[in-house]
Amino acid sequence: MLATQPTSPTENAERLRLTLGLVFGELVRAGERLVNHRRIRDLYPEYLFMTHCVIRASVPLMETARERARSKAPGDPVAAELVDYLGEHIEEERDHDEWLLADLEVIGVDRTAVLARPPSPTVASAVGAQYYWVLHYHPVALLGWIGLLEGYPPEMSMIDQLMAGTRYGPDAFRTLRAHAGLDPHHGDELFETLNRLPLTAEQSAVIGLSAMSSVHLLAQAIDELTRRAPTPSVGP
């Protein structure tokens, strides 16, 4: 059997940053197409729905990864380190889906309608890929997903542009504003955790694959919104 070479722990975070830097432009461009769309007022509720579909999966996904890490921890130092990190991060992310439901209610979208509506296949694919890697490879793959979602928070200038374009009140943007403030700290925690992990080359690679796949699928999900811009206006 060939020996697996470890990566340098101090390079783990930088490797993920470089990987995301190679592909992140795809997501930025999709976001710009959304924000600048002439029907952004109609699209914003759809964007919040899509974001809710992603965020409602965060805690269950991390709980699954934590249990998988706990089962591997006795003989796996990477999994052992993940148990505590995921436990803390689960509590940090709990109920953020409720925040989005409240924002949607502000613009006239009932939460029961949101919860009854199935997510798009693209969003399901993005989240489902994480479950596959967590359950059938290694839970450390989830750090690529978390690194994308929390290492690159929404910018306040983009939120201000959305407010101006949609003409919705500030209460429709509470979740975006909260994440603009919280995510830089959470991103720092993620990258610090990465640099403590004695990753193998294969584990480092799957984190990168997770991140790149997530960029592509989330950009695709945003572009799907802009291509099917709804005709009726939603909300007041």
C-alpha positions as CSV (number, residue, x, y, z in Angstrom):
1,M,0.0,0.0,0.0
2,L,1.3,3.5,-0.9
3,A,1.9,5.8,2.1
4,T,-0.3,8.9,2.2
5,Q,1.8,12.1,2.5
6,P,0.4,14.7,5.0
7,T,0.1,18.3,3.9
8,S,1.7,21.2,5.9
9,P,-1.0,22.3,8.5
10,T,0.1,25.9,8.1
11,E,-0.7,25.8,4.4
12,N,-4.2,24.3,4.7
13,A,-6.1,27.6,5.0
14,E,-4.0,29.3,2.3
15,R,-4.6,26.3,-0.1
16,L,-8.4,26.6,0.3
17,R,-8.2,30.4,-0.2
18,L,-6.2,29.9,-3.4
19,T,-8.6,27.2,-4.6
20,L,-11.6,29.4,-4.0
21,G,-9.8,32.4,-5.6
22,L,-9.5,30.4,-8.8
23,V,-13.3,29.9,-9.2
24,F,-15.0,32.5,-7.0
25,G,-15.4,34.9,-9.8
26,E,-18.2,32.7,-11.2
27,L,-20.3,33.3,-8.1
28,V,-19.5,37.0,-8.0
29,R,-20.6,37.4,-11.6
30,A,-23.8,35.5,-11.0
31,G,-24.5,37.8,-8.0
32,E,-23.9,40.9,-10.1
33,R,-26.3,39.7,-12.7
34,L,-28.9,39.2,-10.0
35,V,-28.4,42.5,-8.2
36,N,-28.4,44.5,-11.5
37,H,-31.4,42.7,-12.9
38,R,-34.2,45.1,-14.0
39,R,-36.7,42.9,-12.0
40,I,-34.7,42.7,-8.9
41,R,-37.7,43.6,-6.8
42,D,-39.5,40.4,-8.0
43,L,-36.3,38.3,-7.8
44,Y,-35.3,39.2,-4.3
45,P,-38.0,37.0,-2.6
46,E,-36.9,34.2,-4.9
47,Y,-33.3,34.8,-3.8
48,L,-34.3,34.7,-0.1
49,F,-36.2,31.4,-0.8
50,M,-33.1,29.9,-2.4
51,T,-30.9,31.1,0.5
52,H,-33.3,29.6,3.0
53,C,-33.1,26.3,1.2
54,V,-29.4,26.4,1.6
55,I,-29.3,27.6,5.2
56,R,-32.1,25.3,6.5
57,A,-29.7,22.5,5.7
58,S,-26.7,23.9,7.6
59,V,-27.4,22.6,11.1
60,P,-28.6,19.1,10.0
61,L,-25.6,18.8,7.7
62,M,-23.2,19.8,10.4
63,E,-24.9,17.4,12.9
64,T,-24.5,14.6,10.4
65,A,-20.8,15.5,9.9
66,R,-20.2,15.7,13.6
67,E,-21.7,12.2,14.2
68,R,-19.6,10.8,11.4
69,A,-16.5,12.5,12.8
70,R,-17.3,11.2,16.3
71,S,-17.5,7.7,15.0
72,K,-14.1,8.0,13.3
73,A,-12.4,10.0,16.0
74,P,-10.7,7.2,18.0
75,G,-8.3,6.4,15.2
76,D,-8.5,9.6,13.2
77,P,-7.0,12.9,14.5
78,V,-8.6,15.0,11.8
79,A,-12.1,13.6,12.7
80,A,-11.3,14.1,16.4
81,E,-10.5,17.8,15.9
82,L,-13.7,18.3,13.8
83,V,-16.0,17.1,16.6
84,D,-15.5,20.1,18.8
85,Y,-15.4,22.6,15.9
86,L,-18.6,21.4,14.5
87,G,-20.3,21.3,17.9
88,E,-19.5,25.0,18.4
89,H,-20.4,26.0,14.9
90,I,-23.8,24.2,15.0
91,E,-24.8,26.5,17.9
92,E,-23.6,29.5,16.1
93,E,-25.7,28.7,13.1
94,R,-28.8,27.5,14.8
95,D,-32.1,29.2,13.8
96,H,-30.6,31.3,11.0
97,D,-33.2,29.7,8.7
98,E,-35.9,31.3,11.0
99,W,-34.3,34.7,10.4
100,L,-34.9,34.2,6.7
101,L,-38.5,33.2,7.2
102,A,-39.0,36.4,9.2
103,D,-37.4,38.5,6.4
104,L,-39.7,36.8,3.8
105,E,-42.8,37.5,5.9
106,V,-41.8,41.2,5.9
107,I,-42.2,41.3,2.1
108,G,-45.4,39.3,2.1
109,V,-44.3,35.7,1.7
110,D,-45.9,33.4,4.2
111,R,-43.6,30.9,5.9
112,T,-45.9,28.0,5.3
113,A,-45.7,28.6,1.6
114,V,-41.9,28.7,1.8
115,L,-41.7,25.4,3.8
116,A,-44.1,23.7,1.5
117,R,-42.2,24.6,-1.6
118,P,-39.5,22.1,-2.8
119,P,-36.0,23.4,-3.3
120,S,-34.6,23.5,-6.8
121,P,-32.6,20.4,-8.0
122,T,-29.5,22.6,-8.2
123,V,-29.7,23.6,-4.6
124,A,-30.5,20.0,-3.6
125,S,-27.4,18.9,-5.6
126,A,-25.2,21.4,-3.8
127,V,-26.3,20.3,-0.4
128,G,-26.5,16.6,-1.4
129,A,-22.9,16.5,-2.6
130,Q,-21.9,17.5,0.9
131,Y,-23.8,14.6,2.5
132,Y,-22.2,12.3,0.0
133,W,-18.6,13.4,0.9
134,V,-19.4,13.4,4.6
135,L,-20.9,10.0,4.7
136,H,-19.0,8.2,2.0
137,Y,-15.5,9.8,2.2
138,H,-14.7,12.0,5.2
139,P,-16.5,14.7,7.2
140,V,-13.6,17.1,6.7
141,A,-14.9,17.7,3.2
142,L,-17.6,19.9,4.7
143,L,-15.0,22.5,5.5
144,G,-14.9,23.4,1.8
145,W,-18.6,24.3,1.9
146,I,-18.3,26.2,5.2
147,G,-15.2,28.0,3.9
148,L,-17.2,29.3,0.9
149,L,-20.3,30.3,2.8
150,E,-18.6,32.0,5.7
151,G,-15.2,33.0,4.3
152,Y,-16.8,35.3,1.7
153,P,-19.7,37.2,3.5
154,P,-22.0,39.6,1.7
155,E,-20.6,43.1,1.4
156,M,-22.6,46.0,2.8
157,S,-22.3,47.8,-0.5
158,M,-24.1,45.0,-2.2
159,I,-26.8,44.9,0.4
160,D,-27.3,48.7,0.1
161,Q,-27.6,48.2,-3.7
162,L,-30.2,45.5,-3.2
163,M,-32.2,47.8,-0.9
164,A,-32.1,50.6,-3.4
165,G,-33.1,48.3,-6.3
166,T,-35.9,46.4,-4.6
167,R,-37.3,49.3,-2.5
168,Y,-38.0,47.0,0.3
169,G,-37.5,48.2,3.8
170,P,-34.5,47.5,6.1
171,D,-36.3,44.6,7.8
172,A,-36.2,42.6,4.6
173,F,-32.4,42.6,4.8
174,R,-31.8,41.7,8.5
175,T,-30.3,38.2,7.7
176,L,-28.0,39.5,5.1
177,R,-26.8,42.3,7.4
178,A,-26.3,39.9,10.3
179,H,-24.2,37.6,8.2
180,A,-22.1,40.5,6.9
181,G,-21.2,41.1,10.5
182,L,-21.0,37.5,11.8
183,D,-19.3,35.7,8.9
184,P,-15.9,37.3,9.0
185,H,-15.4,36.0,12.5
186,H,-16.8,32.6,11.6
187,G,-14.6,32.5,8.5
188,D,-11.5,33.2,10.7
189,E,-12.5,30.3,13.0
190,L,-12.8,28.0,10.0
191,F,-9.4,28.9,8.6
192,E,-7.8,28.6,12.0
193,T,-9.3,25.2,12.4
194,L,-8.0,24.2,9.0
195,N,-4.5,25.1,10.0
196,R,-4.6,22.9,13.1
197,L,-5.6,19.8,11.1
198,P,-3.0,17.2,10.0
199,L,-4.7,16.7,6.7
200,T,-3.6,14.1,4.2
201,A,-3.1,15.3,0.6
202,E,-6.4,13.5,-0.3
203,Q,-8.3,15.2,2.5
204,S,-7.0,18.6,1.4
205,A,-8.0,17.8,-2.2
206,V,-11.6,16.9,-1.2
207,I,-12.0,20.1,0.7
208,G,-11.0,21.9,-2.5
209,L,-13.4,19.9,-4.6
210,S,-16.2,20.6,-2.1
211,A,-15.5,24.3,-2.4
212,M,-15.2,24.4,-6.2
213,S,-18.3,22.3,-6.7
214,S,-20.3,24.6,-4.3
215,V,-19.2,27.7,-6.1
216,H,-20.4,26.3,-9.4
217,L,-23.7,25.0,-8.2
218,L,-24.6,28.1,-6.2
219,A,-23.7,30.3,-9.1
220,Q,-25.9,28.1,-11.3
221,A,-28.8,28.4,-8.8
222,I,-28.6,32.2,-8.9
223,D,-28.5,32.3,-12.7
224,E,-31.6,30.0,-12.8
225,L,-33.4,32.7,-10.8
226,T,-32.5,35.5,-13.2
227,R,-33.5,33.4,-16.2
228,R,-37.0,32.8,-14.9
229,A,-37.6,36.3,-13.6
230,P,-41.2,36.3,-12.3
231,T,-43.8,38.5,-13.9
232,P,-46.0,39.5,-10.9
233,S,-44.5,41.7,-8.1
234,V,-44.4,40.1,-4.7
235,G,-45.2,42.0,-1.6
236,P,-46.1,45.6,-1.0
